[in-house]
């Protein structure tokens, strides 16, 4: 099961598919970062920056 690299909390497979980096690492789970921060990262990745 995937987990947050910051706090070691387990995250869902769906969360990991969306928010993991290109190496499959999750740097912040929903408990470690604000929802706005997660959404911003997702937008940046979608733009390829």
WONORBEL-V615798 format. One record per run of one state. SS is the DSSP state (H for helix, E for strand, C for the rest). FROM is the first residue (numbers start at 0). TO is the last residue. If there is no record, write none. Layout:
SS|FROM|TO  SS|FROM|TO
//
This chain:
C|0|1  E|2|3  C|4|8  E|9|9  C|10|11  H|12|18  C|19|24  E|25|25  C|26|33  H|34|46  C|47|48
//
